[in-house]
Amino acid sequence: MNLKFRLALMNFLEFAVWGAYLTCMGNYLGRAGLGDKISWFYAIQGIVSIFMPTLMGIVADRFLQPQRLLGLCHLLAGGFMLGCWWLGVEAGHGHELPDKWTFIALYTLSVAFYMPTIALANTTAFTIMKKNNMDTVKEFPPIRVLGTVGFIMTMWFVNCSAWSSGDASQEGLAFTLTFAENPYKFQYTYMQFFVSGLLSIVLFLYTFTLPSCELTKKTGKVSLAESFGLNAFKLFKTKKMALFFVFSALLGMCLQVTNGYAVPFITSFKGSTDPAVYNSFAANNATLLSSISQISEALCILMIPFFLKRYGIKVVMLMSMFAWVFRFGFFGIGNPAMPGVIMFILSCIVYGVAFDFFNVSGGIFVDQECEPSIKASAQGLFMMMTNGIGATIGTLAAGEIVNHYCSWENNYLQGDWTTCWFIFATFALVVGVSFALVFHPDKK
């Protein structure tokens, strides 16, 4: 089998695991009696991202081959995720979870072992490619794009997959694919966790087919600070890098907001009294509609080199920041019926600019500005500030705002969503204007 295809399949499965539940679990959490805890479920991903990738990276560097550790982490993550699914099965469809804290604990453990696998998958791919004399700069992007495709495919699958409607005691006897209204769709039920857990187990088995990644013995002493990437914190001594990391954390506060609340928001229109709204395609296929965001993300990656060369890092980062303003703003003025649904589609399209122009171009900027000895640590610091600290604080703050203006009624998170989205848009606007005024990188 072609090596590039094998690595692409690994990436496909890696992100398919995440796509099964990341954007739609809020719908199930509301039905399971955990609607007021949605923000915490997304914040947990940020909290574990602060330390788990670093710890697993140390293990992969010194004790266990990365492809083996990748498989082991997926075995554990998948096992715990299947535990979440089983608790849902025991509670029954449409019923609250009787043991909510056990569910939260199992989810936390699953996420704690999944988040490091994103870096481990990259390490595995780069190691195997270099071992086989492949050009990583040229040949890795098409391999990585398959990961986004995997994420999209499982979003589509859980959106359209359902058990036949009718008597809940017959649930599971008939499987169907549908775009129509069906309360047994996986995007509303615990079955999304089953899909994710099963794919994790499949990837665990698949890692045994990958080529070996031999450990590299390092010479000389490595300090404890270097082992944990703490030496990168010296970058805060320079004003330019300190400002960059501070704004990275501020913009990182936007990252998980729509992952957590876009699908419950779009689905909430099913509680409308207007037939044109609650019967609309968008209201009944919120996860499918949201997948446009990931399609846009995949395409925007290809645009970054052009914009960076033509306009530079500051303009590209500003484009990302103001794209977040439009991302939230379009949600605030749209609705699932025509012509309002066009606003939702535009919000999903600008997400590619909002996400990629910040994350990818930010990583490139860090790589250009840091000395070789701390490049890896600096990238880890960038991820910690954005996906760790920033995303955690932003998600919890967004949760407080949503819980203040909205509440769960008849399985839908209803309330003053417009105010929520405009608050988020205003925050992104303030960050963007402040960044434009105070951040002045060298013109190269």
N, C-alpha and C positions, 0 to 999 in steps of 0.2 A: 504494500500500500504506500502511496506517495506520502513522504514525510510532512510536507506542508498541509496535505489534507488531514493527516492524523492530528497535527497541532491545531488546525482550524476546528476539528471536531471537539477537541479538548476545550477550546474557548467557547464553542457553541454550547456545550453542556454546562460549563462554568457559569455562564450568565443566564442560561435557561432556568437554572435552579432559583436564581434571584427573581427573575421576571414572573414566576408563577404566583408570587404573593405580594411583592413589594408595593405595587400601586393599588391593589384591590383589597388588601387585608382589612382596611378600615371598614369596609362594608360588613364583613363578618364580625369584627370586634364589636360593632354597634349592636348586632343581633345577639351577641353572646354576653351582653351586659358589661362590656368593657369600652363603650363608646367614649367615656370621658378620659380614657387612658391611651387613646390613639397616639398622642404626641410622645408618650413615654416609650411606646413600641418602636418608634423611629429614632428617638433619642438614644435608646440602648445601642443602636448600630453605631452612633457617634462615640458613645462612651467606650465601647470595647475597641473601637478603631484607634483610640489613643494609645493602647498598650499591647493588644494582642498581635497585630502584624509584626511589631518589633520583636516580641518574644518568639514567635514562630520563625521569624527571619534568623534569629540567633541559632535556633535549633537546626534550621536548614543549612546554615553556614558551617556548623561544627559537628553535628551528630547524625543527621538523617538526610538522605538524598531528597531534594525538593519534590520530585515526582511522587516519592513514597509518602512524604509528609502531606502533600496535597491530597492524596487518596485517604490517608488516615483522618485528616480534618473533615473531609466530606463524609466519611463513614460516621463520625460522631455527630456532625451537623445534621445529616440526614436522619440518623436514629432519633435525635431529640425532636426534630421537626415531625417525624411520624408519631412521636409521643403526643405532640400538640393535636395532630389529626385524631388520634385515638380518644383523647379527652372530649373532642367535639362529637365523635361518634357516640360515646357513652351519654353525653348530655342530650343528644337527639337534635334533629333539625328544628330550627325555630325556637330552641330553648336556651336559656342562659346557662353558662358554665357553672356548675356547683362548686368547682374547685379552681377558682380563678388564679390564685397565687401559684399553684402547681403549673398551670398553663403558662404563666408569665416566666416562671423559672426555666421551664423547658425551652421556651422561645429564646430566652436570654442565652442559654447554653448553646443552642443551635447557631445563633447569630455570632456568638463569640468564636466559634470554630469556623464559621463560614467566612467572615470578613478577612482573615489572613490569607484565604485561598486565592483572592484576587491577585495579590502580589506573588504568591507562590506559583500561580499559573504563568505569570509573566517570567518569573525566574526560570521555571522549567522550560518554557519555549525558547528563551534566549540562550540558555545553556545548550540545549539540543541543537539549535540552529548554528551556534558558533562551533560546536563539535563537528558539525557536518559542513563547515566552511560556507555557510549561507550568509548573504548580505542582510543583516537584521533591519537596517534602515529601509531598504527597498522591499523586503519580503514579509516583514512582520505586520505592517498595516492591514493588508488583505486578510491575514490570519486573524487579527484582532477584530476586524469588522464582523466576522462570523459570530463573535460573542454578542454583539448588539442584535444580530439576526436571531440568535437563540433567545435572547430576552424578549424580542418582539413576538416570536412564534409561541412562546408559552403564555404571553399576555393574550394572544388571540385564542389559544386553546382554552384557557380558563374562562374567557369571556363567552365562548360559544358552547362549551361543554355543560351538560346538565343531566340529572336524573329525570325521568319522566315525572310530570306533575301529577297531582292527585293525592290519594291517601298517603300520608307520611309513612305509614307502616310498610308501604310497598317501595319505599325509596331504595334505589340501588338496583332494582330488577330490570330497568330499561334505561340504557344510555343513549343520549341523543345529542346532536349538534344543532343549535338554533340561534337565530338573531332576535327572535321574538321574546316577549316577556315570559319569564319562567323563574319562579322563586328558588328552584333547585339548581340554578346555574352555579358553577364552581366559584365564580367571582363573588357570590354571596355566602358561600358555605365553607366549612372546614376542609372540603376536598382540595382547595388550593394548596393546603399544607401537605396533603398526601402527594400531589404532583411534584412539589418541591423536594420532599424527602425521598421519593422514589428516584428522581433524577440524580440526587446526591449519591445514592447507593450505586446507580449505574456508572457515574463518573469514578467512584471509588474502584469499581471493578475494571474500568477502562484504563486507569493509571498503570495497571500491571502490564499493559501491552506497550507502554511507552518505552523508548530507549533509556538506558541508565544515565544518570547525571552524577558523575563521580564528584565526591567532595574534594575541595582544594585546601590543602594544608597551608595555613598561614604562618609565615615566619615572623619572628620578633614578638615583642610584648604588645598586647592590645589592652588599653586601659578600660576600666569599667564604663567610664563616660563615653568612650568611642564605641563600645559594645552596644550601648543603648541609644547611640546617635545623639548624645547630649552635647557633643562638641560643636554641633551646628548652631547651638544657641548663641555662639559668639557673633553670629551675623546680626544680632540685634544691636551690636555696638555701632553699626553704620546706620545713619538716618534713613537712607534710601531703602535698605532691606527691612529695617524695623517698620517703616510705614507700609511697605509691601505686605509683610506678614500680618500686620494689624488689619489692613483692608481685606486681606484674604480671609481672615476670621469673620469680619463683618459681612462680606459677601457670602461666605460659607453658611451664614445664618439663613440664606434663601434656599439652599440646596434641597432640603428634604421637605419643604413646606408643601409643594404640589405633589410630591410622591405620596405624602400622607393624606392629603385632603382633596386632591383634584377629583378622584373617582367617587368618594362619598358625596362631594359637592354636586357633581353632574348627576349622580344617582338620586340625589335628594329631590330632583324635579319630578320624580315618579309620585311624590306626594302632592303634586299640584292638582287643582280642580279643573284645569284646562286640558281637555282631551288631546289637543294638538301638542301639548307639552309632555304629559305623562305617557302618551303612546308613541312619542318620537323615537327614532332609531338611536339617537345619542343617549337619551335617558336610560334606555334598556341595554346599551352596549358601551357603557362608560369606559371600561378597560380597553376595548378595541379602539375607541376614539383617542384615548390617551396614548396609544402606541404610535400615533403620528409624531409624538415628541421624540421617541427613540429613532424613528425613521429620519427625522430632521437631524438628530444628533449624529447619525452615521454619515449623512451627507456633508454636514458642516465641518467635520474633521478634515475633509479634503480641501476646504477653503482656507484653512488657517495659514499655511505657508505663504499664500499670495498676500493675504492681509497683513501678516507680520512683516514681510519684506517691503510692502508698499507704505504702511502707515506706522509701524513700530508698536512696541508693547503697550504703551499708554493708551493709544487710540483703540487698540484691540480690546484691552481690558474695559475701557469705557463703553465700547459697543456691547460687551457682555452685561455690564451693570445696567445700562438703559434697556437692554433686551428683557431683563428681569422686571423692569417697570411695566413694559408692555405685556409680559407674560401674565402678571397679576392683574393688570388693568383690563385686558381683554376678557378675563374670567369675570371681572366685576360687572361688565356691561352686557355679557352674553346670556343666552339661554338655549336649550336644546332644540327648539323649533326654529324653522326658517323665518327670518334671516339671521336670528340671534346665534344660531349654531356656527355661523361663519366666524364669529368672534372666538369661539372655542377652538376652531381649526387654526386660526391665526395665532392664538396663544400657544398651541402645540408646535407650530412651525418656528416661532421665535425662540422656543426652548432650546433648539439646537445651538443657536448663537449664544444664548444665555449660559448654557452649561459648558459647551466645548471651548468657546473663546476665553473663558475664565480658567477652566481646569487645565486644558492642554497648553495654551499659551503661557499660563503661569508656570507650569512645569518647565517649559522651554526657557523662560526668563531666569528661573532659579539655576538651571543648568549652565546658562551663559555667565551668570554673575558670581558663581562660587568656584573656589579653587578645587582642583581634582580630588584632593584628599578628603573633602567633606561633601562631595556631590550627592552621594547616596543618602547621607544623614540629612542634608538640606532638603532633599525631596521628601524624606520622611517627616521633617518638620513642617513642610508645606501641607502635606496631607493631614497632619495632626491639627494644624490651625484651621483648615477648611472642613474636612470630613469628620474631624474629631470635635474640637472645642466649638468652632463656629456652628456646625450643623446641630450639635446637641443643644446649645443655648437657643438657637433660632427655632428649632422644632418645639421645645418646651414653651417658649414665648408664644409661638403661633397657636399652640394648644390652648393656652390660657385665653387668648383672644377669641378663638373659635368657640370654646366652651362658654365664654361670656355672652356671645351674640347668638349662639345656636344651641339646640338641644335635640336629643333623639326622640322622635315621635313616630310611632308605627313603623319602626325599622328604618327610618330615614333621618339624617342629620339636617334638620330644617331650622331656619332663622334668617337673620340679616347677613347673608353671605356677602352682599355687595360691600358693606362697610368693612368686613374682614379683608377682602381682596384689595380694597383701596388703602387700608392701613399698611398692608404688605408692600404695595406699590410705592407708597410714600416713603417707606423706609429705604427701599432700593434706590429711589430718586435722591434722597439725602446722601446716601453712601456714594452714589455716582458723582454728584456735584462736589462733595468734599474731596473725593479722589482727584478730580480734575484740578482742584485748586491747590492741593498740597503735595501731590506726587509728581516729581520732576526727574525722571531717569535720564541718564546720559543719552544724547542723540548719536546713534552709530549708523 
